[in-house]
Every structure is written in C-alpha cells, then in structure tokens.
C-alpha cells in the first residue's frame, strides 16, 4: 500500500519506527506540530506572538508575519515522501505516547482487544514494573542511574537504537531540554519500545498501526518494524512558500478574531489546532513532484 511520511530526506527507509500515514495531510500537520512544540507561543489580540520557553516563560514578542516566515523556514527543510509499504500483519496500538517513544505508553499502549489472555500477560510482563503510562518520575522510582546505564550498554552495537536515541537527543536540543537529565527516561522508553518490537516480530507481526487522533482526521498511521518494508516511489510533495505567505495571514487573523470574540478577557490565548495551517487542509500549499 502507498503511505506518506514527512522527512528531511527519503533515506529514512534505512531505519525503523517510521510513522507513515494513509494521506499526506497527517505528515503536513505533523510538521506544524513539531514546529509549535519547538516554538511554543501565545497569540495576542493584535495578532502579535509571544514566544515561550520550555517552562512557559515569555522570552520574546514578534509579529504574526515574523512567525509565518519562521514557520516557512522550518517547513522548507521537509518534504512529504510517498512510499510503497509492505505491512500485511500490523499489531494494533493505542496512541498514548504523545511526542515520546512508543514504550512510554506502558502496557496499555497495545490494544488488548486484539490479544488473547496469554498475550496480555506477556505484554504486562514486558512492561513490568510499569502498569500505566510511564512518566519521567516513574522511571526514577523504578530504576537507578546504574540500572539505566546497564540498559544502554546492551544496545551499544544496535544501530537502530543509536538512531532513535540520537533523534531524541536532537529533539531535546530543539526544545532546550537538558538531555543529560532527560536521557535517562529516554533510554528506558526506547528499551521498552524495542522490547515491544521484538515481541511483535516474534508473534508474526510486521508493523504497528494506530488511530492518529492528533493529525490526519483520525486516520490510521502505520509504524514500520523492519527497514526493508519501505520502498521510495520517487514522488514527493514540496512546500509552496510564496502561495502560503500570500494567502494564509488573513485566514489566520480571522481565526484569532473569532477566538477573542469568545474570550471573556483580553489575555493572550493558545490556539492548539493547527493555527499555522489556518485550521484547513494544508495540501493546497504543497506541490507534488
């Protein structure tokens, strides 16, 4: 089947845990999600933007036009690639991991409705001692730093683990997170993700699938478990910056005006639902090559 993935390069076919959507809409929305996660902000009634740090403290105030240019500079780094994907027997997951590795979702990340009793026992054992979503504080309550170092040591020659670990390191840098601290939970989350991958492959599954409730209108998104599952079709979408800047500003202003008309005060607001795509289908601003 043909699926879509946003990336800076089509070379992601050499890795695992790639998230691929049924339509290109979800990858386009994912790009905005990545931008807003790295550049958190509030919107003022005069359309100005207040940029926030990781703790929610205001660090800078810019114009809407400056925010749109910053977004364009971010989006231009990405293309949306079309792949032919072999995923014949996916394991159904529940999206509990937010922007973290799959393993952070805990044992309930696997949809138990598709498992037999023995498999449910095995999944619970795999995630032991965790019984639910795994937050950083849960990691520190269950593992010492020495334990975590030993876990990381078992993956020294695993290139897939190293690739995922470096992605998490890059993410931490992008959002000004201290990776010297956060790497501890990242190692545990990734360890559980790879253990779940091994379990699934051992059961005959070749991929994961989940209903993406954040991006792409609740469509299914597939996650590859093997690098050879993807074949690039030589088709990709590229961002049309000129058209975007010409059309989007007035549409965004309409959304801001509407939100403030509902507000009981004039304090800055957060608009969570794809403001930078004007809460519309983003694909008119992408061109298929």
VENTAFEN-V741439 format. One line per field, one symbol per residue. ss: DSSP state (2 for helix, 1 for strand, 0 for the rest). phi: phi as a letter, one per 20 degrees, with the letter a starting at -180 (. if undefined). Layout:
ss = ???
phi = ???
This chain:
ss = 0111111002222200001110022222222222222200111000001111000001111102222222222220001111111000011110000000022220222102220022222222222000000002222222002222222220000022222222222222220000222222222222222222222222000011111000000001111100222111111111102222222222222222222222000000100000222000022221110
phi = .eccbeaebffffeccmfecdfcffgffffffgffffecfbddefemfddfdefenefdadceggffffffgfffffdcdedcedebebeefddfdelddggfffmfefefffddeffffffffffegeedbgdegfffffdceffgfffffffdgdefffgfffffffffgffdlefffefffffffffgfffffgfffffenfdadbbeeedcnlmefcdcfdcfffdcfemdbdcfdfffgffdfgfffffffgffffefebdffcddeelgfdllcgffgdcded
